[in-house]
């Protein structure tokens, strides 16, 4: 008997002083709604269960809070743990076990049901409609989604409306910030535009767009609302849509309307100097899928940048250094033309480059005075003697000049080069001057110059460092 009374006292004690409950913010839901499960207890020491999924639906996020109440001089506290999830069908929220002040307590199961959305209709205070300008497209194309909201002129003033655009795997919704406003006899009409882009092909069902209508005291977060006062929110939904996205034919990857151009800074270059080439593709389409070109030309050295693109054009840059005349080949692009709805091939024309070689320095000539009047030309011995003498003089002068040139060639070359370096006006001129030298000590400087010229880098190149690097090679 005492054991029964003790158990009854424990049950009464926990039920009166430590009560645990589970509740939801709505007993039914539309597709895409978020349901909030809240587990509450008024115990002093509460251990909540770890919940990763509710009836198989992943928990999107959790939150906790507590509230202290004083009623008739008595102080009480309620601790709450909330779990948000987005169910797809009818379900029963199971029983969960808490530990409250050392005692385990179970919540009751809760049934919630999926409700089929009812489209708004003429005569309602708020009407929500959607339409797309194309029902079938090729991948890479885009669709315009128009969302129209009609608000009855006699509807409650001061209401706020928040749109919730559905999420569809494989489709991206991009909002146009411009909106149109008009009115008719009964409604104020607001029109919003969205762009739909697909990154996969197939048949897509686009669920209804939802609008949450509430007073200015209603705060809306994502797909569910928090009421700061007792004002009520209503949810309205548009019609649903379907979209078919087809793969491009002939294994094409690029869709749009394009023009291609190859531009050079000069068609006549000098040996060792770079010709700058820019390939530009303009128009509209999926620029991000255009692959970079790989350029190879015999007897040239080629420096190439990575391609760059935005929503208006695609571009790639090259610097080509040749020792003799060469031809820049044609660059082609195959794509599916959005205007003709057919495969299209566009290409640039080949470009011929003439390369001039630097002129050789004029060699000094040696003049020999052959007017030897004092030589007796009638004497064979004297003729032979002075012939050897004259030959020796010529050989001596030639050897002397040769040794002088060998000794001073490097000095003269370095002096001329250093002068040109000092006179170079910009990074491009300095790069063209240093590139043909093929010196290991200049490799880092050449890389920095190339980055400054073709990649908008900001390396500071000191001419003193360049001159010192050249001198270190000798």
C-alpha positions as CSV (number, residue, x, y, z in Angstrom):
1,X,0.0,0.0,0.0
2,X,2.8,2.4,0.9
3,X,4.6,1.6,-2.4
4,X,1.4,2.4,-4.4
5,X,0.9,5.7,-2.5
6,X,4.6,6.5,-3.1
7,X,4.2,5.9,-6.8
8,X,1.0,8.0,-6.9
9,X,2.7,10.8,-5.1
10,X,5.6,10.7,-7.6
11,X,3.2,10.8,-10.5
12,X,1.2,13.7,-9.0
13,X,4.4,15.5,-8.1
14,X,5.9,15.3,-11.6
15,X,2.5,16.1,-13.3
16,X,1.9,19.1,-11.1
17,X,5.4,20.6,-10.7
18,X,7.1,19.3,-13.9
19,X,4.9,19.1,-16.9
20,X,6.3,18.4,-20.4
21,X,4.4,18.9,-23.6
22,X,4.9,18.8,-27.4
23,X,3.1,21.1,-29.8
24,X,3.2,22.3,-33.5
25,X,2.6,25.7,-35.0
26,X,0.0,24.3,-37.4
27,X,-1.9,21.0,-37.6
28,X,-1.9,21.0,-41.4
29,X,0.5,22.4,-44.0
30,X,0.9,23.1,-47.7
31,X,3.7,21.7,-49.8
32,X,6.9,23.7,-49.0
33,X,5.7,24.9,-45.6
34,X,7.9,24.6,-42.6
35,X,6.4,23.1,-39.5
36,X,7.8,24.0,-36.1
37,X,7.7,21.3,-33.4
38,X,8.1,22.8,-29.9
39,X,8.8,20.6,-26.8
40,X,8.3,22.5,-23.5
41,X,8.9,21.7,-19.8
42,X,8.5,23.7,-16.6
43,X,11.1,21.6,-14.7
44,X,14.2,23.1,-13.2
45,X,16.7,20.7,-14.8
46,X,15.6,19.5,-18.2
47,X,17.5,17.3,-20.7
48,X,15.9,17.5,-24.2
49,X,16.1,14.6,-26.7
50,X,18.5,14.9,-29.6
51,X,16.3,15.1,-32.8
52,X,17.9,15.0,-36.2
53,X,14.7,14.1,-38.1
54,X,11.0,14.2,-37.4
55,X,9.2,11.2,-38.8
56,X,11.9,10.9,-41.4
57,X,11.9,14.6,-42.3
58,X,15.4,16.2,-41.6
59,X,15.5,19.0,-39.0
60,X,16.4,22.2,-40.8
61,X,17.4,24.1,-37.7
62,X,16.7,24.3,-33.9
63,X,16.2,27.0,-31.4
64,X,15.7,27.3,-27.7
65,X,14.1,29.8,-25.3
66,X,12.8,30.1,-21.8
67,X,10.0,32.1,-20.2
68,X,9.5,33.1,-16.6
69,X,6.0,33.7,-15.2
70,X,4.8,35.1,-11.8
71,X,1.2,34.2,-11.1
72,X,-0.4,35.1,-7.7
73,X,3.1,35.6,-6.3
74,X,4.3,32.2,-7.5
75,X,7.3,32.1,-9.9
76,X,7.4,29.5,-12.7
77,X,9.7,28.9,-15.6
78,X,9.0,27.3,-19.0
79,X,11.9,25.9,-21.1
80,X,11.3,25.4,-24.8
81,X,13.2,23.6,-27.6
82,X,12.0,24.1,-31.2
83,X,12.7,22.0,-34.3
84,X,11.9,23.2,-37.9
85,X,11.3,20.7,-40.7
86,X,9.5,20.6,-44.0
87,X,7.3,17.5,-44.5
88,X,6.1,16.3,-47.8
89,X,3.1,14.2,-46.8
90,X,0.7,13.4,-43.9
91,X,2.6,12.2,-40.8
92,X,2.5,11.5,-37.1
93,X,5.1,13.2,-34.9
94,X,6.2,10.4,-32.5
95,X,6.6,10.4,-28.8
96,X,9.8,11.9,-27.4
97,X,11.3,11.3,-24.0
98,X,12.7,14.1,-21.8
99,X,14.5,13.8,-18.5
100,X,13.0,16.4,-16.1
101,X,14.5,16.8,-12.7
102,X,15.9,13.3,-12.9
103,X,12.6,11.8,-14.0
104,X,11.8,10.6,-17.6
105,X,8.7,12.1,-19.2
106,X,7.1,11.3,-22.6
107,X,5.3,13.7,-24.9
108,X,2.2,12.7,-26.8
109,X,2.2,11.9,-30.5
110,X,0.8,14.6,-32.9
111,X,-1.0,14.0,-36.2
112,X,-0.5,16.6,-39.0
113,X,-1.8,16.5,-42.5
114,X,-0.9,17.8,-46.0
115,X,-3.4,20.1,-47.5
116,X,-3.8,20.7,-51.3
117,X,-3.2,24.4,-52.1
118,X,-6.2,26.3,-53.3
119,X,-5.4,28.8,-56.1
120,X,-6.7,32.3,-55.6
121,X,-9.6,33.3,-57.8
122,X,-11.3,36.4,-59.0
123,X,-13.2,38.1,-56.2
124,X,-10.6,37.2,-53.5
125,X,-9.0,40.1,-51.6
126,X,-5.6,38.9,-52.9
127,X,-4.9,37.1,-56.2
128,X,-1.6,35.6,-57.1
129,X,-0.8,34.4,-60.7
130,X,2.3,33.2,-62.4
131,X,3.2,32.5,-66.1
132,X,6.3,31.8,-68.2
133,X,7.1,33.0,-71.7
134,X,8.3,29.6,-72.9
135,X,7.2,26.1,-71.9
136,X,10.1,24.3,-73.6
137,X,13.7,25.4,-74.0
138,X,17.1,24.1,-74.8
139,X,19.6,23.9,-71.9
140,X,21.5,27.2,-71.8
141,X,18.5,29.3,-72.7
142,X,16.5,31.2,-70.1
143,X,12.8,31.7,-69.3
144,X,11.0,34.8,-68.0
145,X,8.7,34.1,-65.0
146,X,6.1,36.8,-64.4
147,X,4.5,37.0,-60.9
148,X,1.3,39.1,-60.7
149,X,-0.2,40.1,-57.4
150,X,-3.6,41.7,-57.3
151,X,-4.7,43.5,-54.2
152,X,-8.4,44.4,-53.8
153,X,-8.9,48.1,-53.3
154,X,-11.3,47.4,-50.4
155,X,-8.8,45.1,-48.6
156,X,-7.5,45.9,-45.2
157,X,-5.0,48.7,-45.3
158,X,-1.5,48.4,-43.9
159,X,-1.1,44.8,-44.8
160,X,2.4,43.5,-45.9
161,X,2.9,40.8,-48.5
162,X,6.0,38.7,-48.7
163,X,6.7,36.4,-51.6
164,X,8.3,32.9,-51.3
165,X,9.6,31.6,-54.6
166,X,9.8,27.8,-54.7
167,X,13.1,25.9,-54.9
168,X,13.4,23.5,-57.7
169,X,16.5,21.3,-58.2
170,X,18.2,22.1,-61.5
171,X,16.5,25.5,-61.8
172,X,17.7,28.9,-60.6
173,X,15.4,31.9,-60.1
174,X,17.0,35.3,-60.6
175,X,15.0,38.3,-59.6
176,X,14.7,41.5,-61.7
177,X,14.7,44.3,-59.2
178,X,12.3,46.4,-61.4
179,X,8.6,46.0,-60.8
180,X,5.5,47.4,-62.6
181,X,2.4,48.8,-60.9
182,X,-1.0,49.4,-62.4
183,X,-4.7,49.2,-61.4
184,X,-8.1,48.3,-62.7
185,X,-11.6,49.0,-61.4
186,X,-11.3,46.6,-58.4
187,X,-7.6,45.8,-57.9
188,X,-4.2,47.4,-57.5
189,X,-1.8,45.2,-59.6
190,X,1.9,44.6,-58.9
191,X,4.0,42.7,-61.4
192,X,7.5,41.2,-60.7
193,X,9.9,39.5,-63.1
194,X,12.2,36.6,-62.6
195,X,14.7,34.8,-64.9
196,X,14.8,31.0,-64.7
197,X,18.0,29.4,-65.8
198,X,18.5,25.6,-66.0
199,X,21.7,23.7,-65.3
200,X,20.2,20.3,-66.2
201,X,17.7,19.0,-68.8
202,X,14.4,17.2,-68.2
203,X,10.8,17.9,-67.2
204,X,10.4,20.3,-64.2
205,X,7.3,20.9,-62.1
206,X,7.4,24.4,-60.7
207,X,5.3,24.5,-57.5
208,X,3.0,27.4,-56.8
209,X,4.5,30.7,-55.6
210,X,3.4,31.5,-52.1
211,X,2.7,34.9,-50.6
212,X,2.3,35.6,-46.9
213,X,0.0,38.4,-46.1
214,X,0.1,40.0,-42.6
215,X,0.0,43.2,-40.7
216,X,3.0,45.4,-40.2
217,X,3.5,43.6,-36.8
218,X,4.1,40.3,-38.5
219,X,7.7,39.4,-39.1
220,X,8.4,36.9,-41.8
221,X,11.4,34.6,-41.8
222,X,11.8,32.3,-44.8
223,X,8.7,30.2,-45.2
224,X,7.1,30.7,-41.8
225,X,5.9,33.8,-39.9
226,X,6.2,34.9,-36.3
227,X,3.4,36.9,-35.0
228,X,4.5,39.7,-32.7
229,X,0.8,40.5,-31.8
230,X,-2.4,38.7,-32.2
231,X,-2.8,39.8,-35.8
232,X,-3.4,36.9,-38.2
233,X,-1.4,36.0,-41.3
234,X,-2.8,34.3,-44.4
235,X,-1.0,32.4,-47.1
236,X,-2.1,32.6,-50.7
237,X,-0.8,30.5,-53.6
238,X,-0.5,30.9,-57.3
239,X,-1.0,28.3,-60.1
240,X,1.7,25.7,-60.7
241,X,3.8,25.6,-63.9
242,X,5.7,23.0,-65.9
243,X,8.9,23.5,-67.9
244,X,10.7,21.2,-70.3
245,X,14.5,21.6,-70.8
246,X,16.0,19.8,-73.8
247,X,19.6,18.9,-74.3
248,X,21.5,20.6,-77.1
249,X,21.9,18.5,-80.3
250,X,25.2,17.3,-81.8
251,X,26.7,17.2,-78.3
252,X,27.0,21.0,-78.3
253,X,27.6,22.7,-74.9
254,X,27.2,26.4,-75.9
255,X,23.9,28.1,-76.4
256,X,23.3,31.7,-77.4
257,X,24.0,34.4,-80.0
258,X,27.7,35.2,-80.5
259,X,30.3,37.1,-82.6
260,X,34.0,36.3,-82.4
261,X,37.0,38.6,-83.0
262,X,40.8,38.2,-82.9
263,X,42.7,41.5,-82.5
264,X,46.5,42.2,-82.5
265,X,48.5,45.3,-81.6
266,X,50.8,45.0,-84.6
267,X,51.2,42.9,-87.8
268,X,54.9,43.9,-88.2
269,X,57.1,43.0,-85.3
270,X,60.8,42.7,-84.6
271,X,62.8,39.6,-83.7
272,X,62.4,38.9,-80.0
273,X,59.5,41.3,-79.4
274,X,56.0,40.2,-78.5
275,X,52.8,40.5,-80.5
276,X,49.8,40.9,-78.3
277,X,46.7,38.9,-79.3
278,X,43.2,39.3,-77.8
279,X,40.3,36.9,-78.7
280,X,36.9,38.3,-77.8
281,X,33.5,36.6,-78.0
282,X,30.6,39.0,-77.6
283,X,26.8,38.4,-77.5
284,X,24.7,36.6,-75.0
285,X,24.6,33.0,-73.8
286,X,26.4,30.6,-71.4
287,X,29.8,32.3,-71.6
288,X,30.9,30.3,-68.5
289,X,30.9,27.1,-70.5
290,X,33.2,28.3,-73.3
291,X,36.6,26.6,-73.0
292,X,39.9,28.4,-73.3
293,X,41.9,28.1,-76.6
294,X,45.3,26.3,-76.7
295,X,47.6,28.2,-79.1
296,X,50.7,26.5,-80.7
297,X,52.7,28.2,-83.5
298,X,56.0,26.7,-84.8
299,X,59.2,28.7,-83.9
300,X,57.5,31.0,-81.5
301,X,57.3,31.4,-77.7
302,X,53.7,31.9,-76.5
303,X,52.4,33.3,-73.2
304,X,48.7,32.7,-72.6
305,X,46.3,34.0,-69.9
306,X,43.3,32.2,-68.5
307,X,40.0,33.2,-70.1
308,X,37.8,35.8,-68.4
309,X,34.1,36.4,-68.9
310,X,31.1,38.3,-67.7
311,X,27.5,38.5,-68.8
312,X,28.4,40.4,-72.0
313,X,31.6,38.9,-73.3
314,X,34.3,36.3,-73.1
315,X,38.0,37.1,-73.6
316,X,41.5,35.5,-73.7
317,X,44.9,37.1,-74.2
318,X,48.2,35.9,-75.6
319,X,51.7,37.3,-76.1
320,X,53.6,35.7,-79.0
321,X,57.3,36.1,-79.6
322,X,58.7,35.0,-83.0
323,X,62.1,34.9,-84.6
324,X,60.7,34.7,-88.1
325,X,57.5,35.4,-89.9
326,X,54.5,33.4,-88.6
327,X,50.8,33.0,-89.0
328,X,48.2,33.2,-86.2
329,X,45.7,30.5,-87.0
330,X,41.9,30.8,-87.1
331,X,39.9,30.5,-83.8
332,X,36.5,28.8,-84.1
333,X,33.4,28.4,-82.0
334,X,30.6,25.9,-82.5
335,X,27.3,26.6,-80.7
336,X,23.6,26.3,-80.9
337,X,22.1,29.5,-82.2
338,X,19.2,30.8,-80.1
339,X,17.8,32.8,-83.1
340,X,17.9,30.1,-85.8
341,X,17.6,27.2,-83.4
342,X,20.4,25.4,-85.3
343,X,24.1,24.6,-85.0
344,X,26.3,27.5,-86.0
345,X,30.0,27.8,-86.7
346,X,31.9,31.1,-86.4
347,X,35.6,31.7,-86.8
348,X,38.3,34.4,-87.1
349,X,40.6,34.8,-90.1
350,X,44.2,33.7,-89.9
351,X,46.6,36.7,-89.3
352,X,50.0,37.0,-90.9
353,X,52.8,38.5,-88.8
354,X,56.0,39.8,-90.4
355,X,59.2,39.7,-88.2
356,X,62.1,42.0,-89.0
357,X,65.6,41.1,-87.9
358,X,67.9,43.6,-86.3
359,X,70.6,45.1,-88.7
360,X,74.2,43.9,-88.2
361,X,76.7,46.5,-87.0
362,X,79.0,47.7,-89.8
363,X,82.4,46.3,-89.4
364,X,85.4,48.8,-89.5
365,X,87.6,48.6,-92.6
366,X,91.4,48.6,-92.6
367,X,93.1,50.8,-95.2
368,X,96.6,49.9,-96.1
369,X,98.9,52.3,-97.9
370,X,100.2,50.5,-100.9
371,X,102.2,53.5,-102.2
372,X,105.6,52.3,-101.2
373,X,107.7,54.6,-103.5
374,X,111.0,53.8,-101.9
375,X,110.8,50.1,-102.8
376,X,112.7,49.1,-105.8
377,X,110.2,47.2,-107.8
378,X,112.9,46.1,-110.2
379,X,114.6,44.0,-107.4
380,X,113.0,40.5,-107.1
381,X,114.6,40.1,-103.6
382,X,113.3,43.4,-102.4
383,X,109.8,42.6,-103.8
384,X,109.7,39.3,-101.9
385,X,111.1,40.9,-98.7
386,X,108.6,43.7,-98.7
387,X,105.8,41.4,-99.7
388,X,106.4,39.4,-96.5
389,X,106.6,42.7,-94.6
390,X,103.3,44.0,-96.0
391,X,101.6,40.6,-95.3
392,X,102.8,40.7,-91.7
393,X,101.5,44.2,-91.2
394,X,98.1,43.2,-92.5
395,X,97.9,40.1,-90.3
396,X,99.0,42.1,-87.2
397,X,96.4,44.7,-87.7
398,X,93.6,42.1,-88.3
399,X,94.5,40.2,-85.2
400,X,94.6,43.4,-83.1
401,X,91.2,44.4,-84.3
402,X,89.8,41.0,-83.7
403,X,91.1,40.9,-80.1
404,X,89.7,44.3,-79.5
405,X,86.3,43.4,-80.7
406,X,86.3,40.2,-78.6
407,X,87.4,42.0,-75.5
408,X,84.9,44.9,-75.8
409,X,81.9,43.2,-77.5
410,X,80.3,42.2,-74.2
411,X,81.0,45.7,-72.7
412,X,79.5,47.5,-75.7
413,X,76.5,45.2,-75.8
414,X,75.8,45.6,-72.0
415,X,76.2,49.4,-72.2
416,X,73.8,49.6,-75.1
417,X,71.3,47.3,-73.3
418,X,71.6,49.2,-70.0
419,X,70.9,52.5,-71.9
420,X,67.8,50.9,-73.5
421,X,66.6,49.7,-70.1
422,X,66.9,53.1,-68.6
423,X,65.0,54.7,-71.5
424,X,62.2,52.1,-71.5
425,X,58.9,54.0,-70.8
426,X,56.7,51.2,-69.4
427,X,56.4,47.6,-68.4
428,X,55.5,46.5,-72.0
429,X,58.6,48.1,-73.5
430,X,60.8,46.6,-70.8
431,X,59.3,43.1,-71.2
432,X,59.9,43.2,-75.0
433,X,63.5,44.2,-74.4
434,X,64.3,41.5,-71.8
435,X,62.4,38.6,-73.2
436,X,64.9,37.6,-76.0
437,X,67.9,37.7,-73.6
438,X,67.0,34.2,-72.2
439,X,68.8,34.9,-68.9
440,X,68.0,32.8,-65.8
441,X,68.5,35.8,-63.6
442,X,65.6,37.6,-65.3
443,X,63.0,34.9,-65.0
444,X,61.3,36.3,-61.9
445,X,61.3,39.8,-63.3
446,X,59.8,38.6,-66.6
447,X,57.0,36.8,-64.7
448,X,56.2,39.9,-62.7
449,X,56.2,42.1,-65.9
450,X,53.9,39.6,-67.6
451,X,51.5,39.7,-64.7
452,X,51.5,43.5,-64.7
453,X,50.8,43.6,-68.4
454,X,48.3,40.8,-68.9
455,X,46.8,40.2,-65.5
456,X,46.6,43.8,-64.0
457,X,49.0,42.9,-61.3
458,X,50.9,45.7,-59.4
459,X,54.4,44.5,-59.0
460,X,57.0,47.3,-58.7
461,X,59.9,46.7,-61.1
462,X,63.0,48.7,-60.3
463,X,65.3,49.2,-63.3
464,X,68.3,49.1,-60.9
465,X,67.4,45.5,-60.0
466,X,67.1,44.6,-63.7
467,X,70.5,46.0,-64.5
468,X,72.1,44.2,-61.5
469,X,70.5,40.9,-62.7
470,X,72.0,41.3,-66.2
471,X,75.5,42.2,-64.8
472,X,75.4,39.1,-62.6
473,X,75.3,36.9,-65.8
474,X,78.7,38.3,-66.9
